[in-house]
């Protein structure tokens, strides 16, 4: 609502210019705000894929390895498995006690009942075989061991 103010020079001798209307500038200019938000959105969209990381595992090196084709279910056994008994189904951490049930649920919808097991190079064979047995008990038909080529990182 505009404010009506009495003019300083509104004397009896001046006709028609007795009042002055002042408008307030209470409106927010949103154009710079939108510009800043769009720049921040672009920055986050570019940096978000770089922030995501998987589980760090040093895979053993082998000379004869074939590429994996089709739907892939990866199970990763990290070096800390001995203390925590946690494995990773894809990127999801799962305790070894519920691994059998989770794999069984995954196998219900899968055409090929294959699981690819990635174990850190420092994991003991006993721990790896414990996970291997849980996979077979869950109904997995084939368990593949994932390794890396000598030149791979």
N, C-alpha and C positions, 0 to 999 in steps of 0.2 A: 504494500500500500504506500503510495507516495505521501511524503510529509509536506504539509503546507506551512510555510514560514512567512512571517510578516516581513516585508522588505524594509531595509534600513532607510531607504529614501522614499518611503511611502508617505509623503506629506500631502497637505490639502491642495497644493498647487500642481501635483502631477496626476494626470488622469490616466486610468487604465493600467498602470504598472505598480499597483499597490501590493500585490502578492507574488511570491516566487515559489516554484515547486522544485524540491530537491529529491532525487531518486537515490536510493541506497544501493550499493554494489555488494549485495549479500549473496550473489550467485557464485557457485564454484565453477571454475573453468576445468572441465574434465578432459579436454584434449591432451594436455601434457601427461595426465594420469594414465590415460589409455596408451599413450606412446611408451611410457615407462613399463607398463604391465606387458605390452607386446614384446618389448626387448627382453624382459625377464623370462617370459614364456619361451622365447627362442633359445635363450641361454640354457634353460633347464632341459629343453628337448634335445639339445645337442650334447649336454654333459651327462644326462641320465644313463644312456647305454654304456658309457665309459666307467661309471661307478659300480655297476653290477659285476660281481665276481663270483666264481664258483668255488669249489673246494680245492685247496692246494694238495695235489697228489703227485709224487714222483713215480711215474710209471716205469716198470722195468723195460729194458731195451731188448728187442728181438729183431732178427733179420728177416724172417718169413712171417709176415702178418698180412691178412687180407682185409679189405675195406668192409665195413658193416653196411648192409643194405636193408631197406624196409623199416618197419617201426622199431624203434630202439627203446629199451628200458634199461637204463644204466643204474647199477648199484655200486656205490663207492665206499671202500673200507679205508678210512683215514688212519694215519699213524697213531692217533690217540685212541684207537678202538679198544686196546687192552684195558685202559683205565675207565673209559666212559661207556663202552658197549653201544656206541651210537654209530650207525651207518647212514648214508645218504641215498635215498631213492630219488634220482634226479638231483634236485637241489633241496629236497625236504629231509631234514634230520629225523631219523626214526630209531627208537631204541630196539635192540636186538630181540627183546621179548615179544614185541608186536610185529616184527618183520614178517613172519610167516603169514599172518593174517592180511597184512597190507599187500604182499605179493600175490596171495590167493585172490584178493579183490581185483588186482590189476590183470591177472590171467583170465578172469571170467570174460572180459570183453576183447582180449587180444586174439588175433587170428593165429599168429605164431607164438608159441609159449617159450620165447627166448628171452634170457636176461644176460646182459653183458656186465661182468664183474670187473671193476677197476680196484686194484689194491695198491696202496703205497708200497714202494720198494722196501721199506723198513718193517712192514707188517709181518709177523711171524706166520709160518705156514699153518700152525695150529689154529690161529684166529681166523685165517682165510677159509680153512676147511669147516670151521664152525658155521660160518655164514653160508658156505657152499651147501652144507647139509640142510640148513634151514630153507634154502631156495628149492632144493629137490623135494623136501617135505611139503612145500607149498604148491607143488604141482608144476614146477618148471620142467620142461622137457629137455632143453638145452641150455647150458651155462657156458657162455663164452668168456674168455679171459682177454681183457683189453691191454695191449702193450703199445709201445711207440717204436717207430723206426729209428735207426741210429742217428739220422740227421735231424729228426724232429725235435721241437722244443716242447 
